[in-house]
Amino acid sequence: EVQLVESGGGSVQVGGSLRLSCTASGFTFDDSNMGWFRQAPGNECELVSTISSDGSTYYADNVKGRFTISQDNAKNTVYLQMNSLNPEDTAVYYCTADVFYSGGYCPYPTSNADFGYWGQGTQVTVSS
């Protein structure tokens, strides 16, 4: 059974930091493209960051320079270090494995080997 278990969400004030963690099991972590999506009320699902199996990374423009994605293959864990948080970062953050971004609302309804996998989500709230 595939599992993606997120942790590290919470409430912080503007300018604060949080580190999200996602521990994976049930699939070959080293071969997967891991990512973080977020869903804020009233907004479309947003692809925040990804890290490919070869270590290459992607960041959405509005998080570049503030967020850092990394992974520890020995622990099957992917991290998202979030600094300089602002209220626009408030959302539910989802860890994903091999999910192709296609807009809409997240999490996407199908979670399997063909469409990728989603964690349960963790809330991040940034207050001023």
Accessible surface in RSA format (square Angstrom, percent):
REM  Atomic radii and reference values for relative SASA: ProtOr
REM  Chains: A
REM  Algorithm: Lee & Richards
REM  Probe-radius: 1.40
REM  Slices: 20
REM RES _ NUM      All-atoms   Total-Side   Main-Chain    Non-polar    All polar
REM                ABS   REL    ABS   REL    ABS   REL    ABS   REL    ABS   REL
RES GLU A   1   180.58 103.7 114.84  86.9  65.74 156.5  58.18 112.5 122.40  99.9
RES VAL A   2    36.85  24.2  16.69  15.1  20.16  48.6  16.69  14.5  20.16  54.7
RES GLN A   3    89.51  50.1  85.37  62.4   4.14   9.9  14.23  30.3  75.29  57.1
RES LEU A   4     9.26   5.2   0.33   0.2   8.93  22.4   0.33   0.2   8.93  24.0
RES VAL A   5    80.81  53.2  77.64  70.3   3.18   7.7  77.64  67.5   3.18   8.6
RES GLU A   6     9.23   5.3   0.00   0.0   9.23  22.0   0.00   0.0   9.23   7.5
RES SER A   7    61.51  52.0  55.94  74.7   5.57  12.8  42.56  90.6  18.95  26.6
RES GLY A   8    35.41  43.7   0.00   N/A  35.41  43.7  23.38  64.2  12.03  26.9
RES GLY A   9    28.83  35.6   0.00   N/A  28.83  35.6   2.74   7.5  26.10  58.4
RES GLY A  10    28.27  34.9   0.00   N/A  28.27  34.9  28.00  76.8   0.27   0.6
RES SER A  11    91.83  77.6  61.88  82.6  29.94  69.0  35.62  75.9  56.21  78.7
RES VAL A  12    26.86  17.7  18.04  16.3   8.82  21.2  26.61  23.1   0.25   0.7
RES GLN A  13   130.55  73.0 126.95  92.8   3.59   8.6  38.44  81.8  92.11  69.9
RES VAL A  14    77.41  50.9  54.79  49.6  22.62  54.5  54.79  47.6  22.62  61.4
RES GLY A  15    50.51  62.3   0.00   N/A  50.51  62.3  26.71  73.3  23.80  53.3
RES GLY A  16    23.95  29.5   0.00   N/A  23.95  29.5  23.57  64.7   0.37   0.8
RES SER A  17    57.10  48.2  37.79  50.4  19.31  44.5  22.04  46.9  35.05  49.1
RES LEU A  18    30.28  16.9  25.28  18.1   5.00  12.6  30.28  21.3   0.00   0.0
RES ARG A  19   129.99  54.6 116.60  59.4  13.39  31.9  26.96  36.8 103.03  62.4
RES LEU A  20     0.00   0.0   0.00   0.0   0.00   0.0   0.00   0.0   0.00   0.0
RES SER A  21    21.71  18.3  21.69  28.9   0.02   0.0  10.55  22.5  11.16  15.6
RES CYS A  22     0.00   0.0   0.00   0.0   0.00   0.0   0.00   0.0   0.00   0.0
RES THR A  23    66.37  47.2  64.13  65.0   2.24   5.3  44.77  60.1  21.60  32.7
RES ALA A  24     3.91   3.6   0.52   0.8   3.40   7.7   0.55   0.8   3.36   8.9
RES SER A  25    49.30  41.7  47.16  62.9   2.14   4.9  40.69  86.7   8.61  12.1
RES GLY A  26    53.53  66.0   0.00   N/A  53.53  66.0  21.47  58.9  32.05  71.8
RES PHE A  27    46.51  23.3  20.85  12.9  25.66  66.8  34.12  20.7  12.40  35.5
RES THR A  28    85.29  60.7  73.57  74.6  11.72  27.9  42.89  57.6  42.39  64.1
RES PHE A  29     4.75   2.4   1.07   0.7   3.68   9.6   1.07   0.6   3.68  10.5
RES ASP A  30    72.15  50.5  65.35  65.0   6.80  16.1  19.30  45.4  52.85  52.7
RES ASP A  31   107.34  75.2  85.69  85.3  21.65  51.2  27.10  63.8  80.24  80.0
RES SER A  32     5.39   4.6   5.02   6.7   0.38   0.9   0.10   0.2   5.29   7.4
RES ASN A  33    71.92  49.6  68.50  66.2   3.41   8.2  16.26  39.1  55.66  53.8
RES MET A  34     0.72   0.4   0.04   0.0   0.68   1.6   0.57   0.5   0.15   0.2
RES GLY A  35     1.46   1.8   0.00   N/A   1.46   1.8   1.11   3.1   0.35   0.8
RES TRP A  36     0.00   0.0   0.00   0.0   0.00   0.0   0.00   0.0   0.00   0.0
RES PHE A  37     1.60   0.8   1.60   1.0   0.00   0.0   1.60   1.0   0.00   0.0
RES ARG A  38     9.61   4.0   9.12   4.7   0.49   1.2   2.56   3.5   7.06   4.3
RES GLN A  39    26.21  14.7  24.15  17.6   2.06   4.9  21.67  46.1   4.54   3.4
RES ALA A  40    16.69  15.3  15.48  23.9   1.21   2.7  15.48  21.8   1.21   3.2
RES PRO A  41   126.31  92.1  97.87  89.2  28.44 103.4 109.41  90.3  16.89 105.0
RES GLY A  42    79.13  97.6   0.00   N/A  79.13  97.6  38.26 105.0  40.88  91.6
RES ASN A  43    84.49  58.3  80.41  77.7   4.08   9.8  15.08  36.3  69.42  67.1
RES GLU A  44   106.14  60.9  91.72  69.4  14.41  34.3  26.41  51.1  79.73  65.1
RES CYS A  45     1.51   1.1   0.00   0.0   1.51   3.6   0.00   0.0   1.51   1.6
RES GLU A  46    46.44  26.7  45.74  34.6   0.70   1.7  24.55  47.5  21.89  17.9
RES LEU A  47    30.93  17.2  27.03  19.3   3.90   9.8  27.03  19.0   3.90  10.5
RES VAL A  48     0.10   0.1   0.08   0.1   0.02   0.0   0.10   0.1   0.00   0.0
RES SER A  49     0.00   0.0   0.00   0.0   0.00   0.0   0.00   0.0   0.00   0.0
RES THR A  50    33.28  23.7  33.28  33.7   0.00   0.0  22.98  30.9  10.30  15.6
RES ILE A  51    11.69   6.7  11.69   8.7   0.00   0.0  11.69   8.4   0.00   0.0
RES SER A  52    32.54  27.5  32.50  43.4   0.04   0.1   8.55  18.2  23.99  33.6
RES SER A  53    59.31  50.1  35.43  47.3  23.88  55.0   7.06  15.0  52.25  73.2
RES ASP A  54   119.23  83.5  78.17  77.8  41.06  97.1  49.33 116.1  69.90  69.7
RES GLY A  55    41.60  51.3   0.00   N/A  41.60  51.3  24.32  66.7  17.28  38.7
RES SER A  56    59.34  50.1  48.04  64.1  11.30  26.0  47.59 101.3  11.75  16.5
RES THR A  57    68.46  48.7  35.58  36.1  32.88  78.4  14.59  19.6  53.87  81.4
RES TYR A  58   102.58  47.9  98.43  56.0   4.14  10.8  73.85  55.5  28.72  35.4
RES TYR A  59    41.54  19.4  38.15  21.7   3.39   8.8  31.62  23.8   9.91  12.2
RES ALA A  60     9.05   8.3   8.44  13.0   0.61   1.4   9.05  12.7   0.00   0.0
RES ASP A  61   119.21  83.5  97.51  97.1  21.70  51.3  37.00  87.1  82.21  82.0
RES ASN A  62    83.59  57.6  63.74  61.6  19.85  47.8  46.57 112.1  37.01  35.8
RES VAL A  63     0.16   0.1   0.12   0.1   0.04   0.1   0.16   0.1   0.00   0.0
RES LYS A  64   121.01  59.0 102.13  62.7  18.88  45.0  57.72  52.0  63.29  67.4
RES GLY A  65    87.75 108.2   0.00   N/A  87.75 108.2  44.10 121.0  43.65  97.8
RES ARG A  66    43.93  18.4  39.96  20.4   3.97   9.5  34.22  46.8   9.71   5.9
RES PHE A  67     5.46   2.7   0.00   0.0   5.46  14.2   0.00   0.0   5.46  15.6
RES THR A  68    73.99  52.6  73.09  74.1   0.90   2.1  45.05  60.5  28.94  43.8
RES ILE A  69     6.83   3.9   0.00   0.0   6.83  16.5   0.00   0.0   6.83  18.5
RES SER A  70    49.33  41.7  47.57  63.5   1.76   4.1  34.15  72.7  15.18  21.3
RES GLN A  71    42.67  23.9  14.59  10.7  28.08  66.9   8.22  17.5  34.46  26.1
RES ASP A  72    44.90  31.5  40.27  40.1   4.63  10.9  14.47  34.0  30.43  30.3
RES ASN A  73    69.69  48.1  56.63  54.7  13.06  31.4  17.00  40.9  52.69  50.9
RES ALA A  74   102.01  93.8  55.48  85.6  46.53 105.8  68.06  95.8  33.95  89.9
RES LYS A  75   134.21  65.5 118.42  72.7  15.79  37.6  74.06  66.7  60.16  64.1
RES ASN A  76    48.90  33.7  48.90  47.3   0.00   0.0   6.88  16.6  42.02  40.6
RES THR A  77     7.73   5.5   7.73   7.8   0.00   0.0   3.33   4.5   4.40   6.7
RES VAL A  78     0.00   0.0   0.00   0.0   0.00   0.0   0.00   0.0   0.00   0.0
RES TYR A  79    30.20  14.1  30.20  17.2   0.00   0.0  17.09  12.8  13.10  16.2
RES LEU A  80     0.00   0.0   0.00   0.0   0.00   0.0   0.00   0.0   0.00   0.0
RES GLN A  81    55.83  31.2  55.72  40.7   0.11   0.3  27.56  58.7  28.26  21.4
RES MET A  82     0.00   0.0   0.00   0.0   0.00   0.0   0.00   0.0   0.00   0.0
RES ASN A  83    58.16  40.1  58.16  56.2   0.00   0.0  15.02  36.1  43.14  41.7
RES SER A  84    62.28  52.6  54.61  72.9   7.67  17.7  19.49  41.5  42.79  59.9
RES LEU A  85     0.97   0.5   0.00   0.0   0.97   2.4   0.00   0.0   0.97   2.6
RES ASN A  86    41.73  28.8  41.73  40.3   0.00   0.0  16.38  39.4  25.35  24.5
RES PRO A  87    55.68  40.6  47.01  42.8   8.67  31.5  47.27  39.0   8.40  52.2
RES GLU A  88   134.73  77.4 113.53  85.9  21.20  50.5  71.15 137.6  63.58  51.9
RES ASP A  89     0.94   0.7   0.94   0.9   0.00   0.0   0.00   0.0   0.94   0.9
RES THR A  90    35.91  25.5  32.52  33.0   3.39   8.1  30.89  41.5   5.03   7.6
RES ALA A  91     1.32   1.2   0.48   0.7   0.84   1.9   1.32   1.9   0.00   0.0
RES VAL A  92    42.09  27.7  41.99  38.0   0.10   0.2  41.99  36.5   0.10   0.3
RES TYR A  93     0.00   0.0   0.00   0.0   0.00   0.0   0.00   0.0   0.00   0.0
RES TYR A  94    23.61  11.0  23.61  13.4   0.00   0.0   2.20   1.6  21.42  26.4
RES CYS A  95     0.00   0.0   0.00   0.0   0.00   0.0   0.00   0.0   0.00   0.0
RES THR A  96     1.92   1.4   1.92   1.9   0.00   0.0   0.00   0.0   1.92   2.9
RES ALA A  97     0.29   0.3   0.29   0.4   0.00   0.0   0.29   0.4   0.00   0.0
RES ASP A  98    66.11  46.3  47.71  47.5  18.40  43.5  24.60  57.9  41.51  41.4
RES VAL A  99    22.57  14.8   0.69   0.6  21.88  52.7   1.23   1.1  21.34  57.9
RES PHE A 100   173.59  86.8 161.47 100.0  12.12  31.5 166.44 100.9   7.15  20.5
RES TYR A 101    76.12  35.5  63.19  36.0  12.93  33.7  49.86  37.5  26.26  32.4
RES SER A 102    83.63  70.7  47.70  63.7  35.93  82.8  41.04  87.4  42.60  59.7
RES GLY A 103    12.13  15.0   0.00   N/A  12.13  15.0  10.37  28.5   1.76   3.9
RES GLY A 104    33.62  41.5   0.00   N/A  33.62  41.5  29.87  82.0   3.74   8.4
RES TYR A 105   150.93  70.5 138.92  79.0  12.01  31.2  97.90  73.6  53.03  65.4
RES CYS A 106     9.24   7.0   0.00   0.0   9.24  21.7   0.82   2.1   8.42   9.1
RES PRO A 107    64.27  46.8  50.94  46.4  13.33  48.4  50.94  42.1  13.33  82.8
RES TYR A 108    37.53  17.5  31.20  17.8   6.32  16.5  31.20  23.4   6.32   7.8
RES PRO A 109   136.63  99.6  95.08  86.7  41.55 151.0 106.55  88.0  30.07 186.9
RES THR A 110    55.22  39.3  51.06  51.8   4.16   9.9  25.39  34.1  29.83  45.1
RES SER A 111    59.92  50.6  33.44  44.6  26.48  61.0  26.61  56.7  33.30  46.7
RES ASN A 112    55.39  38.2  54.07  52.2   1.32   3.2  27.27  65.6  28.12  27.2
RES ALA A 113    85.36  78.5  58.11  89.7  27.25  62.0  60.00  84.5  25.36  67.2
RES ASP A 114   126.59  88.7  92.43  92.0  34.16  80.8  18.87  44.4 107.72 107.4
RES PHE A 115   126.99  63.5 117.29  72.6   9.70  25.2 122.00  74.0   4.99  14.3
RES GLY A 116     0.65   0.8   0.00   N/A   0.65   0.8   0.39   1.1   0.25   0.6
RES TYR A 117    45.81  21.4  45.81  26.1   0.00   0.0  28.71  21.6  17.10  21.1
RES TRP A 118    29.07  11.7   7.83   3.8  21.24  49.9   7.52   4.0  21.56  35.0
RES GLY A 119     7.47   9.2   0.00   N/A   7.47   9.2   1.98   5.4   5.49  12.3
RES GLN A 120   116.44  65.1  82.10  60.0  34.33  81.7  70.42 149.9  46.01  34.9
RES GLY A 121    13.29  16.4   0.00   N/A  13.29  16.4   0.62   1.7  12.68  28.4
RES THR A 122    20.16  14.3  14.28  14.5   5.88  14.0   8.70  11.7  11.46  17.3
RES GLN A 123    86.16  48.2  76.78  56.1   9.38  22.3  48.46 103.1  37.70  28.6
RES VAL A 124     0.00   0.0   0.00   0.0   0.00   0.0   0.00   0.0   0.00   0.0
RES THR A 125    48.20  34.3  48.12  48.8   0.07   0.2  37.59  50.5  10.61  16.0
RES VAL A 126     7.17   4.7   0.00   0.0   7.17  17.3   0.00   0.0   7.17  19.4
RES SER A 127    53.72  45.4  49.23  65.7   4.49  10.4  39.10  83.3  14.62  20.5
RES SER A 128   124.19 104.9  67.16  89.6  57.03 131.4  55.25 117.7  68.94  96.6
END  Absolute sums over single chains surface
CHAIN  1 A     6392.1       4762.1       1630.0       3363.5       3028.6
END  Absolute sums over all chains
TOTAL          6392.1       4762.1       1630.0       3363.5       3028.6
